[in-house]
Amino acid sequence: MTDPISDMLTRLRNAVVAKHTRVDMPASRLKTDIARILQDEGYIQGYKIIEEPATREGRQPRQLIRLLLKYGPRGERVITGLERISRPGRRVYLGVKDVPPVLGGLGTSILTTSRGVMTDRAARKAGVGGEVLCNVW
């Protein structure tokens, strides 16, 4: 797989459209940080790291991240859109003054900066720019 973040966003987008209650995917530190931001911003109920047992002898058990999805009181989606911005073929780096608000401030942009993975609002407050991973609304 060449772009694990796009894979994560696609799995999340497909699960929300299909109205699943949870979605599993291979875990990494960056995906865990993105899940933490999605939880802090109120887009998902929560997440947890689970161990998948080894299927064959000699194989290492692998870690999965399980995202618990969130819906409104009448079943409406909380996540209506996910957009990958920076890709392996085209990296997008923005300075602190160049990070635009998503949907006039109603959405969230997730950036990876020198101070870690954070939202666009937190990056502006900290005065740092970085690579724009994705937009969520």
Protein Blocks (a to p, Z undefined) as FASTA:
>chain_A
ZZlmlmmmmmmmmmmmnopabdcddddfklmmmmmmmmmnopafbdcddddddfbghiac
dddddddddddfkopafblbdcdfbdfklccdddfklmcceehhpaccddddfkbpcdfk
lmmmnopacddfbdcZZ
